[in-house]
């Protein structure tokens, strides 16, 4: 691998193993039987190249990472001298350990599982045609047939795989990928770029309903947490507790000491209460009826559901990814006293961009304390059964370790790697208003033609949707309804949201240092939201607009309707920074430069500004909201006087607009 800019491997290898083991930056000519794939902490080999089960424990960065790989499918190899088996494993190692000038690290394990799935697809494709796997990359027609049968989720992986193979030398790879295959990949890449769509933003009504569902489930758990703890403790000690007679007969024999403890509590052996009586004895009838518990394993399922609801709320309040949330520990909250106010951060581990497990922090709101506290309570229920001290403080411990769980796994003494119990909650059906909101947020996407977003069908929630949804809503609060905005972002009124959405530049700078990747993503989401709002509230406004920019748009639309038909061109100008848009309490502003007046809630100069777009209906609505605010404030206070001055300013602006409109 000469001539490639390499960085030191994050997984140092003992120098005495350099000629026998696989490692980042290795010479690929050494790949073959006898090559050590990995070793344990004592230096003893775990697996070899010729094995059909590989494990990479040293490369596991997150709890969600699965370090084990299976090549059992290669046992079906009928090709001469098992050529496909050798080729498949060799390509796997080349793909994982090929030097990357950007990261300087091996490819992450989750990505390699996708690679293994792709190789499995290629293997079965070649076996069906009685050819070697290598032939697929040497015959352009066969390759095009193969990618034509692939699901869309694997097209990106086959593109990356071919590009890696094309970068390898003939000496390392053993052959050269034909040019027509590379051309087919480049064509596929262009088509994928055209079709790639961002994660959908959850409509505010649906997000509001889901938010209430999560909060309600957590509240139910906390209301009966003491009773649940008693129930769980009894069921853990007594394998017959809360079982039907049939399950009692099938239960494992318990030791003599445990039997004596049970006899002491319930009297004669065998008098342990069944499920119905155990529920009544512990005061859990409300939960049983509401969540339709049929047997003791449903209690474990309910606890897992509460974990999922807590996880979803944390996504909403922090914008963390799934693996980042699942890494949380019991002491993850950190309060920081600043010169302006208190800030609350959630600390966890992230691997994004760095490629290594690095500590990170996410700014959040006080409401996150409820799901964190609830998860801590659940942790106290499960952790006594966990033998591994390294994972006891994890907030998301698997309920599968509970002896009364369905599919109980006593070896499951580890944190949860995946958690999705959305199916246990009532579905939220998509309505016409939801589609209209999606079209307002992303006017370039054909929502009505997408089978996943049809009116009358349930909205499918996934964890990655929360991140983009809240980022867009935070970018422009106009895209979310007021009730949902109050619940999700702790804003009291729409006016306050408009005034203080940007926050203090110093605080934004500090947050950018703590989590620069998330800050960049928020900025990108805001740019998308600004574009959607400009198209909806200015270009396609059904209301007559005033101000220099608003009047010009109205005049251009009247004289030449085609001028603003190219919405894609408008979006491109927004991305390049040639055009900007910011919502204000009186309309909008298209200045791409900072304004020291609007930042402090002073809009008196907007009517005479060349970048202003004034909306009479919005001004009227803002006046009503400020009047409502005044009614809630104590007369004579500083806040009251400030809002009264703002009200006078808005009324003066309204008079100017009405005068220009001739009303």
Secondary structure, DSSP 8 states (H G I E B T S, - for coil): -TT------SS---GGGTTTB--TT--GGG-STT-EEEE-TTS-EEEETT-SEEE-GGG--STT---EEE-GGGGG--SGGGHHHHHHHHHHHHHHHS--TTT-S---HHHHHHHHHHHHHHHHHHHHTT--HHHHTT-HHHHHHHHHTS-HHHHHHHHHHHHHHHHS-HHHHSS---HHHHHHHHHHHHHHHHH--------HHHHHHHHHHHHHHHHHHHHTHHHHHHHHHHHHH-TTTT--HHHHHHS----HHHHHHHHHHHSSTT----HHHHHHHTT-HHHHHHTT--STHHHHHHHHHHHHHHHHHHHHHH---HHHHHT-BTT-EEEEE-SSSEEEEEEEEE-TTTSS-EEEEEEE-TTHHHHHHHHHHHHHHHGGG---TTTTTBS-B-GGGSTTSTT--TT--SB-S----GGGS---B--HHHHHHHHHH-TTS-GGG-GGG-TTSB----HHHHHHHHHHHHH-GGGS-HHHHHHHH--SSHHHHHHHSS--HHHHHHHHHH-HHHHHHHHHHHHHHHHHHHIIIIIT-SS-EESHHHHHHHHHHHH-GGGG--HHHHHHHHHHTSS--EEETTEEE--SS--TTGGGT--TTGGG-TTEEEEHHHHHHHHHHHHHHHHHS-TTSHHHHHHHHHHHHHHHHHHHHHHHHT-
